[in-house]
Amino acid sequence: MLTIKLLFLQKSICLKRFINLWLALLSGFLLWAAWPMSPFTPLIYIAFIPLLWIESTGISKRKFLGLTYITMFIWNVATTWWIWNASEPGAISAFIANSFLMCIPWITYSVFKRNYGERIGYGSLIIFWLCFEYLHLQDWGLSWPWLTLGNVFATHPGWVQWYEYTGTGGGSLWVMLMNVL
């Protein structure tokens, strides 16, 4: 009986030690599972919650950047693996660069939240993410429109008839609001 309790305690300590890593992995896999051609699109509404929880624990900016990078890297590779067929070095470069660029709104959100409080922090995350997507869609060398959050509804056009007015940015706003709320 004592050995069972010790094994459980040891596993519990291991889980607690790596909980942020598990949450970062979960967030990446939720984003992938929600992406088009998957029947699990509604998972997008909770996909960023593990990252939000990690940030709320007060970990260092460096650790938060690393965990956010893991999430974004999983999402990038799992949803855009097909560019490997065009160019292996190009795919590796795209995965690494785009994952890093997607971390920028999250790190700036973390800074704003710590300096200005939760309400401004969460609002800034939404604004920073939408600005990132807008800049990312512009004609520059690293344009990467596939992972715009509003594209998650590509297989559900009935859900987003209002894209006629807002474009995919409206869907990105919807996704970010649902995750923050």
KAGIGI-V712884 format. One record per helix or strand. SS is the DSSP state (2 for helix, 1 for strand). FROM is the first residue (numbers start at 1). TO is the last residue. If there is no record, write none. Layout:
BEGIN
ss,from,to
SS,FROM,TO
SS,FROM,TO
END
This chain:
BEGIN
ss,from,to
2,2,17
2,19,34
2,41,45
2,49,56
2,61,79
2,81,85
2,88,116
2,118,137
2,145,147
2,149,153
2,157,160
2,163,166
2,168,180
END
